[in-house]
Amino acid sequence: MEKRDLICVSCPIGCAITVDLDDNGQVISVTGNTCKRGDSYARQECTHPERMLTSTVKVEGGRLPVVPVKSAKPIPKELLFDCMTEINKVTLTAPVKIGDVVLKNILNTGVDIVATNEA
């Protein structure tokens, strides 16, 4: 059995959560959370962690040399570096508008990378 201690980031309280996992990595129990969001966060963080990805992409002919981008939804944590490799290959041509899809379905995750500013 494995025990993991986490600080929940689902709300401003920041509960200290303890998760007990069986030998197969399945959650046995979650303690220390004060709300349901803490339970959900701890279970996902221990079995399939995801993160929002933010970066920049090169732009030609724009008022700035780069435009900030982000993932439209969280991406599996283990794919972040591979996603960055794909993002770094992209060069856009101005104009770029907020919400433009920069990369569709990055690494077959079902998640788009979108512009968060104009260039």
N, C-alpha and C positions, 0 to 999 in steps of 0.2 A: 504494500500500500504506500502511496505517495501523498504528501501533504504540501499544498502550495499556499503561500500567504500573498495576498494582493491588496492594493488600495483601489477601491472602486472609483471610476471616473465618470460614472453615469449622471451624477448630480454633484452639487457643491459640497455635500456633507463629507465625502471622501472616506467612507467606511473601510475599516480594516477587515478584510474578508479572508476566511480560511476555507480552502477547498480540499476535500479528501477524494483521492482518485484510487480506483482499483488497479490491479496489475496490468489491465488492458487500456488504461488511460481514460476510463469512463468515470464520470462524476458519481460519487457515492453520496456526498453531502456538501452543503454550502452553509457556513455560519458566519455571523458578524454583520450581515447586511441588514439595513433597516427598512428596505423597500424591495418590491419585486424586481425593479430594474437592476439592483445589485446582484440578485440571484441570476438573472439572465446574463448580465455582463460576465460574472465569474464563470458560468458554465461555458459561454462562448470563448472566453479568453483561454480557458484550459483545454478546450477540445478543438477549436477552429478559430484562432485569432485573426482579426481583420483590422485594417487601418485605412484611413483616408490617405490619399497620396497627393501631395502638392509639389509643384516644380515650376519650371519655366521652359518655354520653347522659343527657339530662334525665329525672328521675323525679318524678312527682307522688305525694304521699301516702306517701313512703318515709321512712326514718330519715335519709337523706342526699339532697341535691338532685340528685345525679348518680350514675351507676353506671359503672365502667370497662368497656370493651368491647375486643374485638380480632377480627381476621379469623381464621377457623378455619384458613386456609392463606395462603401469600403471595399477594399481588395484583400484577398488572403495575404496575410503577412509574409508568407514564404515566397510570394511572387513579386514583392516590392522592387528588389534589385533588378529582376528581369524586366519589369515594367519600365524602370528608369532607363534601361538599355534601349528599349523601343522608343521612348519619349525623346531621348537624346539624338535619335536618327532624324527627327522631324525638323524641317524648316518650312515655315509658313510664308505666304506672300500677303502683304497688307492689301486691303483692310481686313482686320480681324475684329469680330464683335463679341461681346460678352455672351457666353452660351454656345458659341460655335463649337461643334464637335471637332476636336483636333485628331483624335484617334478613336475609331469606333471599335467596340468590343475588344479591348486590349487583351492580348494573349488568351482569347476565347473565354474571358471571365464573365462576359455579359455586361461589362462596365465600360462606359465611354469616358475618355479624357476630354474635358471641356475647358475653353478659355474663360478666365474669370475677370478679364479686363479687355480694353480695346487697344489695338495697335495699328 
